[in-house]
Amino acid sequence: MNPKPASPLTRIALPLLGTALILLLLQTLAPPTLGTVWAALRPAPVSPALAQALAAAPAGETVSFLVVLDAQIDPVALLAEQGLTNAPPADRGAALYAALTATARAEQADLRTWLDKRNIPHQDFYIVNMIEVQGDAALAESLRRRPEVARLAANPTIRQAQPQPEPTPFGLFGDQIGSANLPWGLTFTHADQVWALGNEGQGIVIASQDTGVQWDHPALIGHYRGWDANTSTASHAYNWLDAWPNDPDRPANCSPDPQVPCDDYGHGTHTVGTLVGEAPVDTGGYDRVGMAPQAQWMGCRNMDNGNGTPASYTACFEFFLAPYPQGGNPATEGNPALAPNIINNSWTCPASEGCDADSLRQITAIMRAAGQMVVAAAGNSGSSCSSVSSPIAIYDEVFTVGNHASTGTIAGSSSRGPVTADGSGRRKPDIAAPGSGVYSTTPTDSYGTSSGTSMASPHVAGAVALLWSAVPSLIGDIERTEQVLIKSATQVMDGQCDGAAVSPNNVYGYGRLDVYAAVILASNLASNPATLTVTVQDWTGTPVDTAIATATEQTTNKVYTATTGIDGVATIVLVYSGNYTVSAQKENMGFPATTIGVAEGVSVGITIQANVPTPTPTPTPTPSMTPTATPTFTPTICPQATAEPLWVDPVISPTTLLTQTLTVYLGNGEAITVTSLSGVFTATGSFGAGANPARINVDLLADIVHDLTVSGRVRQTGQGGCEYGGYTLSTTQDRNGNALRIEQQIPTPTPAPTSTSTPTPTVTPTPTVTPTATPTPTPTICPQATQEPLWVDPVISPTTLLTQTLAVYLGNGEAITLTSPSGVFTATGSFDASANPARITVDLLPDTVHDLMVSGRVRQTTTGGCDFGGYTLSTTQDRNGDPLRIEQRLLRIFLPFLLKEKNE
């Protein structure tokens, strides 16, 4: 079969448009003309915070800002494409590192060269395809007009106002393991009971992103991953990063060498102590302040004297995805095999101070996909609702922690949900943990107490380390780890921010942390898991390959997924017992949802069968069609169609009964509804206009006249490319033409009413129809029906323009919708398939391929009691059968030499 030739309109228009544009620009190379061309490219947006900072900068001074590029990686899609969704965390991290660095290297190359030629300082990132630059408003204006730039964002210093620990005498909380005099948070969460099982965080690495760490603190040095106890030496490479290495005002208590860990504020040392702290004491015992005292820690200093920036937070996340030596190249020297398992984040990045929330959201999604659990403090902006308002605590990808006191009551300062900062309404925090009066390590080999969600977060991060050391199968499985933690939490009912006392809620989340309960739950189910086997079939009962089976736990709304094999079977190993809503997903299929209970150690099987599809006709152009502006179409001639009848037997009125059964006949019927003052009554099934009527019981209100409306849905069927049914009929009369009216009369002790008390309506019966229980109505013969055509003229592709107008022809059309990556575009009116097409102008994104879909609604009409139209047609092809695809190439085809002229 010979391939179709390209549309002549496409082949001719491209060189004409391209040549005309080039000639125009060659004749007018002056900067104002180029500025006009740049303006047509829709310059990248500038965040309000950056615009304000640039405007406020004194003449001759520069500000730091972030240049976010257009090309970004979707981590979930990438792993799925490579078959690594459920791979070990090291493999997932390596795949993400390779893809992210390759994308940044390719997409940033031209921009880096441009910046270097102008001696503009910059720091390049890959975890978000982004470059930090130092410049003024003129630089920002030049950058926002570059084709690869998506947006410009501020990079201000974030004033954290972090709590600083108060000194407490060393050894205050006892000198041996298991002492009842442990810090209260360890016993409240039952961490000591987990230790008694032999699980202390062995084999788990926790990262701290904070103000730094006094790495050689007696309670921390032995747990630092860079420490070699045999040689008493430390190797900081791959274990420590200072994101402020070139700070001209480097704190006095930090070494001039940024390769050596330090803490200039005390906050980070305190949180790391709660993670892993344990030190030997003179009596031969230990002073234990950490949740997971056998776990290891690594760190990144993301704040300078308690102040951070979006760039410094990004640098630390890059370091944790693939650690590299201080001063090394993160994009080439990173080693994902040395990545930590868990990251504790006791900081916030408020949008009110210019944080680029979008970039940080993408980062947290990447870390989660890599199998690193990101735990974050909710913030200390309570006690009002919706005070969880700053990244990264607001994100769904992050496990967010509130602060409760030793009494178990939430702290007044602990931030609450729901999250309104991003419009999500997301419930936060996820859980509450000890955070008030927490005793831990402080700089200069000391100990002290501090309060805040910053202190609560490491309790949860340490708990995850205990959980993963006890149940290694959970390592890197963030979804199931979260479910174990929230399922085992001690439930607390609260209604402050939810309208009623409920759990989970926006104050405590799912409750208070109980790590012992979490370990027991996970251990039991790891050795005796509940398993759900889902068999997915199409509507004919044939197994469906590569369908996604879903099981949603009804308490937590967490979703498990698995993909079917060639036998249509997907196996989901559930973490804990409960009730699940089970369904499936597959392109061009719809599936019902079913609730099923799953118990520990039980294997349950369920079959999900696709709904019967509703056929959508695809118009086939005839050989005589030619791509002219006013085509002449030959309609498809369909066989005779009949408008299905809707009949209702006469009602009994008046009546002393409080119910009455209506007999309704509907040809090819699938659903019937009776609407009355007393309610709505329905019946579904397969109904006919002869032997298989629907019988519907209607409740009646006492001493009331009921006017009824009967509606019936005719089942849609398709034959030979023609579509019938799929419409609804309604009537307020019985089959004799009388009103469907029932008068309910309260019975009295007097004899039954005479014939004069019951008015009998005048009835003119149809001679061929008798009111029997099984009438045989005579169908109405409808005229020939035609399937309306939907045609689209060929598009122009490639194109140098940023808009294009499509001509769409739709027989008896009333509404047309065009869906594109650039948006949804609509037209309404009276359209036809010849002289009156719809003309829809589509906006195009620069340097983007646009795959289009056109949908058209055919107007419903009724002729002689017959119902036609009222359906929607869709197509992704033009009238010649070619894809509706427009490639916008304005920059890369016609302007490279002009850009070089302008930018060098």
N, C-alpha and C positions, 0 to 999 in steps of 0.2 A: 504494500500500500504506500503510495507516494505521500510524503508529508505536505501539509498545506503551505503554500507560499506565504511569506509575511505580508501583512496588510500594506498595500502601496501607500496608504496615508502615513503609516508609521515610517516607512523607508524614505519618503520624500521630505516629510516635515522635519526630521532630525537635522540633516545638513543645512536646510534653509534657516532654521532657527539658530543653529549653532553659528553659522557663518555670519548671519546678521548681527548677533550679539558680539562676536569677536571684532567685526569691522567697526561697530559702534564704539567699542572700548579702545581699539587701536587709534581711533581718531580723537579720542578725548581721554588721554591718560592722566589728566590733571587730578590731584588728590580729591577735589570736591566731587568729581564724577565717580571716582572709586568709592568715596564715602557713601554716595547714593546707592551704589551696588551693594556695599556692605549692609546698609540699612535694610535693603530688601531681604537680606539673609536672616533677619530677625535676631539681632544680637542677643547673646546669652544674658539671662537676668542676673541682677546684682542684689544680694540680700539687703534688706533695709538696714541691718546693723552695719554692714560694710559701707553702704552709701553714706551713712551718718559719720562713720569713722573717717572716710576719705574727705568729706566736707569739712570736718573739724580739724584735720591735720594742718598745722602751720605750713606756710610756704617753705619748700625745700626739705620737708620731712616726709618720711615714708611710713607706711603701716604694713603689718603682715596680713596677708589674706590667702585664701585657698582657691585654686583654679581646679574645678572638678570637670573632668572630661566626660564626653558623651558615652564612650564605650565602657560598659561595666559588665562584670560576670555575675550570673545568677548561680549561686553555689549549689542549690538543690538540683537545678536542671543539669548542671555540669556533671555532678556525681551520678545522677540517674542515667545520663547519656553514656557514661563510662562504666556503668554497672557496678558502681562503688557505694551505692546508698547505704548498704549495711556492712560495708567493709570495715576492718579494724581502723581505729582513729589515725594511726600512722599512715596508712595507705590513703585515707581521705585527705589528710593534711598535705601529703606530698602531691596529690593530684591538684588540689586547690592552689598550692604554692606555685606549681609549674604553670598553670593556666593564668593565674593572676599576674605573675611576673612577665610572662610572655606578652600578655595584653598591654601591660603598662609600657614595656620596652618598645613595642611597635607603635602604639598610639601616641606616646609622649616624645618620640624621637625628634620630630620637626620642631615641636615647641621648646624642647630643651636646647636645641641648636640655636633657635631664635633668641632665647634668654641669655645663653652664653655669649653670643656675639655682642650683646648689649651690656655685658657684665652685671646682669641682674641676679642677685643672690636667690637661690631656690633650693628647696629640699623636695625630693621626689618620693612619692609613696606608690605602693602597688596594691595594698589590701583594699584601698579605694583608689581607682585610677585618678590620681589627684597630685597636684604640685603646690607646695607652699611657696609664695614669693614675697619679696619685700619691695613695695613700690608705691606710686602715687596714683592720683585719679587718671592721669593720662595713660599710664601703663594699664590700669584696669580697663579703660575704654578700648585700648588696642587689643587686649586679650579677649574681651567679650565678643569681639567681632571675628575671632578665628573660628574656622569651621568645626574643629574638634572639641571646642569648649561648650560644656552644657550649662554651667552656672559659676558665679563667683560668690564666695562666702567669707564671712569675717573670721578672723582668728585671734580674738581678744584674749587677754589673760582673765581667767575665771577666778573670782574671789570666793574661795571655798568656805571661809570661816569654820575650819575644821576644829572639832573639840581637841583640846590638848590635855593629856593625862595629868592627874594630880599625883605627886609622889606619895608612895606608901612604903613602910619599912619592908626590907627584903625578908622573905620567909614567913610573912604574916599568916599565910594560909596553910601552914603545916609542912612536914618534911618527908612524907612518904606516900607512895601510891595507894589509892583506895581510901585515904583519909577522908573522914566526914567533913574535914575542914578545907576541902577543895573550894576554889572559886564557885560561887553559887550557880553560875550558868552551866558548868559542867555537870553538876548533879541534877539540876532542874531538867536538862535535856536527856538525862540518863546516859551520858557518855561513859561514865564509870562502869555501868553495867555492860556496855559493849566491850570495854577493855577486858572485863572479866571473862569474856568469851574468847579472848586471844586476838582481838581485832583492834589495832591501834593506828591504822592508816598505812601499814607496811606496803611498799611498792607504789605509792601514789605521790605525785608531785603537784603541789599547790603553788600557784603564782600569785604574787601580791603586786597590784598596780596601785601605788600610793605615794606618800611623801618620801619614801625610801625605807631603809632598814639598817639598824646597827647590827651588821651581819655577825660580829664576833661577840654579841651578848651571850653570857654563859648559858642562857636558856634556849638560844637559837643556833649557835655555831654548830652544834653537833647534828643539826637537821638541815643545814644549808647544803644544797646539792653540790656546791663547789668545794666543800671541805673534805679533805682526806685525813681521817683520824689517824691512820697508820703513820703518815709522814708529818702530820700537824701542819699541812700547807693547804692553801686555797687556790683554786683556779676559777677566776671570775668570768672567763670567756664562756659564752653561751648560757650563763647562769644569772647574769646581771646586766642591765642596761640603764644608763642615765640618759633620759630624754632631754636633759638640759646640760649637755657637755660643754657648751661654749658660753655659758652664762657669765657675763662680765662681772656680775656681782655675786659670784659663787659664795655660798655661806661659809663662815669661818669653821664650822664644825664638820664640813665636808672636805675631803682630801682634794688638793688641786688636780689629782689624777681621777677623772670620772670613771675609770675602770674599777675603782674600789668602791664598794657599796657604802652609802651613808644615809643618814636621816637628819635633815636640818629642822624638823618640826616635831618629831616624836609620835606623830599619828600612825605612820606606817609600822614602826617598831611595835606599837601596842597591838595593832590588828594581826600582825604576823605571830605575836605571842599567843593570841587566842586561837590561831590556826594550829600551831605545832609546839608551843613553848613547853620546855621541860629542862630543868637544870639540876645538876648534883648539888647537894648541900653537905655541910661539914659532918652531919650525923651519919652519913652514908646512904641516906635516902635521896629523894628527889623532890624538887619543888615544881609541880606540874600545873601549868596554867592553860595548856592548849588542848583543843578537842581531839586532835589526831597526833599524838606525840611521837609516833614513829613514821609519819609522813615526812617528805622533804619539801623544802621551799626554794623558790627562785624569785627574783623581783625585778621591778622596773620603777624607777623614780619618775613619775609623771607630773609631779608638782614641785615648784620651787618656792620654799617657804609657805606652803599651803595654797599656792596659786598655779593653775594649770591652763592649758589651751587645748582646743580641739586637735591641733597638730601633735602636741605631746601625748595626748591620749591615743591618737592613731599610731604614733611611733611605738608605743608600748604594745598595742595589740599586734602590730607587725612582728615585733620581737617574740611574742608568745606563739604566734602561728608557726614561725620558723626561726628559732634563736640563732643569733650570729654574734661575733665578737664586737665589743665596744670599738667604734671607729671603723668597723667593717661595712661592706655593702650589703644591705638587707636583701636586695633583689638577686644577688649572686652567691652570697656566703651563708644564706639561711639553711638551717638543718631541721626540717619538720620532725625528724625522728626524736629530737630533744625537746619537743613541745610539752608543756605541762598538761595535766589532766583537768585541772580546775583553776579558775581565775577569780580571785576576790577583788571586788571593786567598791571601796568605801569612799566614793566621791560622786559628785553630780556635775552636769554640764548644762546650766540653765540657758534656755533659748533666749530669755530676756537679755542675756549678756552676749548674744551673738553666736551661740553654739550652732554648728551646722548639724541639726538633728538627723537629716537624711543620711549623711555620710556615716554617722555613728550607728544608725540602724542597720545599714548594710554590713558594717563590720561585725556587729553582734550576730547577724545571720550567718556570716562566714565562719565565725568561731563555733557556732552551734553545729553547723554542717560538718566541721572538722572533728567533732566529738569532744570539744572542750566545753565544760559547763561554766557558764558565766553567771556568777552570783553578784548581786548589787544591793547596796543600801537604798531604802525607799526615799530617804531624805528626812530632814528635821524641820519641815515647814508646817507640821500639824498645829492645831488639832482640827482644822477645818477640812471639809470634804474636798476632793479633787486637788489636794495639795501634793500628791505624787505627780509632779509636773515637769520634771527635767529628765533628759537622757542621762544614763541609759536605763534608768529604773522603769521608764514608761513602756519599754518594748516588750512584746510578747516573747521574743527570743531569750529574754533575760529572766532569771529567777529572782524576784524582788522580795526583800526582807524588811519587815517592820520591827519595832523595838518594844518589848514588854519588860516590866519591872519584875523584881523577885517575887512579888505577889501574884504574878501571872497577868496583871492588868496592863493594858496597852499604855505606853508612855504618852503624855500629852503632846510632846514634840514630834512624835512619830507621824510621818506623812500618811494621808489617807487617799483612797481612790474615790470614785472612778476616775480614770485618766480622761481628761477633756482637752489636754494640750494639743493632741494630734487628732481630736475629733473621734477617737475610737470608742470611748465609753468603756474601755477595758477595765476589768476588775484588778485592782492592785491594793496592797501587796499580795504576794502569793502565799506567804507564811509569816509568822511572827516568831522571834527568838530573843533570848536574853540580851539586853542592850543598855541597861541602866546600872550604874555603879559596878562596871565590869573591871576586874583586877587582871592586869597583864603586864608584859614587859615594857620598859621605857628606856630611852638612851642612857648612856653612861652606866650600864650594868644595873639599872634600877628597875623598880616595879611601881605601878601606880594604877589608879582607877580613872575611868572615863565613861561617858554616857553618850548614847546616840545610836541611830541605825547603823553608823559605821562600826560599832561594836557588836551589833546583832548579826550583820552580814557574815563575819568570819566564823561565827558559831555554825551557820548553815554550810559554808564552804568546808569547814572541818568535818561536819557531819557527813557530807558527801564522800569525803576521803575515807571515813570509817565504813560507810556503806559499800563503797567500791572495793575496799580491801577485804570485806567480809563476803561480798558477792561479786567476784571479778567479771562475771558475764554482763554486768551492768556498765562496765567501764566504757565510756564514750556513747552510751545509749541515753541521751539527754531526756528524751520523751518519757521513757519508762522510769528513769530516776526521779523525775519530777512527780510522776504519778505515785510512786512509792512514798515519797516524802509527804505529799498532801493527803494521801489516803491514810497514812499512819499518824498524821498530826492530831493533837488533842483539840477537838472541835470546840469553838467558842461562838455562841450566838451573840450577834450584835446588830443593831438597827440604825446606828447613827447616820450612816451614809447609804442605806439601802431601803429606807422607808418602813421596814419591819425587821424584827429580830430574826435573822437567818444566818445560816452558815453553808457555804463560804460567804464572806462579806468583804466590804471595802475598808475594814479596820484591821482585822486579824488575818485576812485572807482565808485559807482553809483551816487555820488554827495555829496552835503553838507547836513548835518543833519537838518531836520525841524520836531521837535517833535510835534508841533501843527498839522501839516498836517498828521502826522502818527496817532495821536489820533483820528482826524476826520475820516480818512479813516477806521481805525479799528472799531470805534464806529458805523459808518454807516453800515458796512458789518457784524458786530456782531449782529445787530438788524435786518438786512435784507440781509442775506448771499446769495451768488450765490452758487447754488448746481448743481453738475454734477452726473448723475446716469449712470453708465456704466454696460451694460448687456454683459457678456462674454459667448460666445457659442463655441462649437467645430465645425469642418467643416460640421457636419451634422445638426447643429442648436440646439443641445442639450445643456442645461445650464452647465457651468463648475463651480464646487465648488472649493473653496480655491485658486482661481486664484488671482493674484495681478494686479489690475487695476492701471495704471499710467497716470498722467496728468502733462505734463511739460509746465510751463509757458514760452512762447517764448521770452519774454523780459529779464527775469532774469535767465532762465534755471533752476529754482527751480522745484523740482518734488514732487507732492502729490501722495500718494498711499492709496489704500484701498483694502481689501480682500473680495472676493465674498462669498455669502452664498450659501446654497443648491439650491437656485433659480438662481444662476449665476449672481446676482445683487450686485454691490458695489456702495456705495454712498460716494462721495467726496464733502465735504463742503469747498468751496474755499474761500480764504481770500478776494480776490479782482477780479474785472472783467479783462478780457484780452483774448488773443488767446492762446489755449492750444493744444499741441500734445498729443493725447490720444492713448494708446495701452494697452496691457496686457501681463502678463508673467505666464506661467504654464509649468511645466516639460513636455518634449516631444511634445510641441506644439509651433508653431510659429504664431504670430499675426501681421497684418498690422498696420501701424500708420496712424491716421486720425487727421486733424486739425479742431478744433471747436472753435467758439467764445462764451464766457460766459459773461453775463452782470449782474450787481448788482441786487440782488433780483429775479433773474430768475432761474428757474429749467430747466436744459437741460438734455435730455436723448440721449444716443447713444449706438448702439449695435456693438460690436467688435467680428467678427467671425474668428476662426482660419483658417490658410491656410490649403489647402488639403495636407496631409502628403505625403512624398515620402517613400514608403515602403522599409524597409531594411530587406532582407531575413536573417533568422537565421538558419544556418546549423544544421541538426539533425543527430547525429551519429547513424549508424545502429547497431543492436544488435551484429553483428559479429565483431565490433571494439574491439580491446584489446589495452591497453596502452603500446605498445611497442615502441621502438625508431624508427622503420621503419614500420608504420602502412600501411595496405592496405585498401583503401577507396572505397566504392561503391557509385558512383556518382548518384545524383538525375536525372532521365530522364525526361526532360521537353517536352511538345508537340512541334510540328514543329513551328518554328518562321520564320517570313518573314521580310526581310530587307525592310523597307518602301521606296517607290520610291520618288524621287524629280525630277519634270519635270518643264520646263519653255517654254512657247510658244515663237515662233520666234519673234524677235524684228523688228521694222521698221527702216531701215537704208539705205541711209542717210535720214534725216528728217529736215524740216525747223521749226518744233515746238520746244519749249523750255521745254516741258514736254512730258513724254511718260509713259503709264501705262503698267506694266508688269503683266502677268498672271502666277502665280506660283502654282503648284499642289504638295502637300506634304502629304503623308499618315500619319494619326494620328498626324498631325502637331499642334504645339502650338505657335510658333514664327518664323517669317521669316525676314531676313535682306538682303537688297541689298546695296552693297558697290560700290561707284562710285567716280570718281574725284570730282564730284559736291557735295558729301556728303554721309551720311548713312541714309537709309530709311527703316522703320520697319513696321511690322504688327503683331498683336497678336490676338489670337482667337482659334477657332477649325476648322482646315483645313483638307481637304481630297485630295486624288489623283484622284477623279472623279468629283463629282458634286459640290464641295465646295472649289474652288481654292481661293488663296489670290490675291487681285488686289492692286498693290503698284504703286503709282505715283512717278516717278523719275525725279527730276529737271535736266536740261541739261545746260551746259555752252556753250555759243555761239561759233560757229566755232571750236569745239573741238571734238576729237574722244574719246568716253567713253568706256573703258573696264569694264564690270560689273562682280561682284561675288555675287552669290545668296547662302545664307546659311539658313538652316532650322533646327529647333530644334524639334525632335520627342518626344512626350509626353511619360513619363515613366509610365508603368503599371505593375501590378504584378498579376500572376495567379498561384495558386497551388504551391506556393513556388518558382516560376520561375519569373525572372525579364526581362522585355522587354523594349525597348525604352530608353529614357533618354540620347540620343546621338544626335550629330549634323552632318548633311550632307551638303556638299558644291558642287557647280558646277560653271564653267565658260562657259558652253555650253547650247544651247537650246535643246529641246527634239529631234531635228533632228541631233544633233552632231555638229552644227555650233557654232562659237564663239559668246558669248553675247557681241556684240560690236555695239554701236550706234554712228554714225557720225552726228553731228549737223552742218548744213550748213546755213549760213545767206542767206535769200531769196533775189533774185535780181529781177529787173523789166522785165527781159527777160522771154519768155515763159517757161513753166515747162520743165525740162530736158527730153531728149529722153531716150528710153530704154537702149541705149548704155552708157549713163552717169551714170547709176545706176548698178553697177556690181551685178549680181545675183550669189550667191555662188552655187557651185555644191551640190545638196542635194540628198542623197540616203535615201528616206523615208522607214520607217519600214512598211511592208505591212499591219500589223494589227492595225497600229496607224495612224489616219488622224488628221491633224492640225485643229481640230474644237474647239469651245469654251468649250466644255465639253468632253474631251477625256476620254476614258476608258482604262488606261494602264494595261498591264499584269504584275502582281507583280512577282518579282523574288522569287522563292521558295528556302529558305535557309535550310541547313542541320540541324539535331537535335542539340539543344543547351543544355549544362549542366550548372547547377548552381555550381560554384566552391566552394569547402569546405574551411572553416577556422577552424583549430584545434590547441589546445595548450596542451602540456603535463602537467600533474599535477605538482604543485609546492611543494617545501619542506617547511612545516610550522608546528610548530615553527622552527626557525633556529638560530644558534649561529653565523653565518657568517654575514658579512656586504655587501656581494654581492651574487647574485644568477643568474644563466643563464637559460633562458627559451627557450624551443624548440617550434617554431611556424611553422605550416604547412599551406600553402596557395596555392591552385591550381592556376597555371599561375600567380603567384604573382610577383609584381615588387617593392613594398615598404611596410614596416611594421613598425608601431609605437606603442610603449608601454608607457602608461601614468600611473604615480605613484605619491604619495605624495612627493617622493624624486626627481622627475624630469621626463623629457620626453626622451625616448631612441628609436633610430630608426635604421633600417637596410634597405638597398636597394640592389637589385640584381635580379637574376632569381631564384625564389623559386617555389616549387611544393608541392603537398600534400602527398608525399611518401618519396622518398630517399633524397630530398634536402630541408630540413627545414631551416628556419632562426634561428640563435642562438643569442639571445640578452641578454647581461649582464646588470642587474639592480642593481644600488646602493641602499642600504637599510639604513634607519635612525635607530640609536640605540633605543631600547625599543619602537618601533612604529609598529602599524598594517598598512600594505600597501594593499589597495584595488586597483587592477590593471585593466586596460582596454587595450585590444589589438585590433588594427585596421589594416586592410590589404587592399591594393589597388590591384585589379585584372587588369592585363595588357589588354589594348584594342587591339583586333586583327580583321582583315578583311579577310574573306575568300569567294571567289566567289561573291563579291559584298555584302556580309552579314557582319554585324558589331556585335562583341561580346565583352564582358568584359567592362573595363573602369569604373567599379563601386568599391565602398568601402564597406567592411564588418567589423563589430565590434563584440566583445564578451567580457563579464566579467566572463566567465566560462571556465573551462578546458574541455577536451574532454569527461570527465565522467559526466559533468553537475554540478561539484562543483565550488564554487566561486574561482576566482583567488585572493586569499588573503594570504599574507605572514606576519607572526608575527615575528619580530626580538626581541629576548629575551636575548641577551648576558649577560646583567648585572644581571637581577633579578632572572634568573633561576640557573645559574652556578657559579656566583662569589661572593655571599654575604659573605661567610666566608673569602674569600681572601680580600675583601674590608675591612672587619672588622680587619683583621690581619694587613693590610697596613695602615689604617687610625687611629687606636686607639693609 
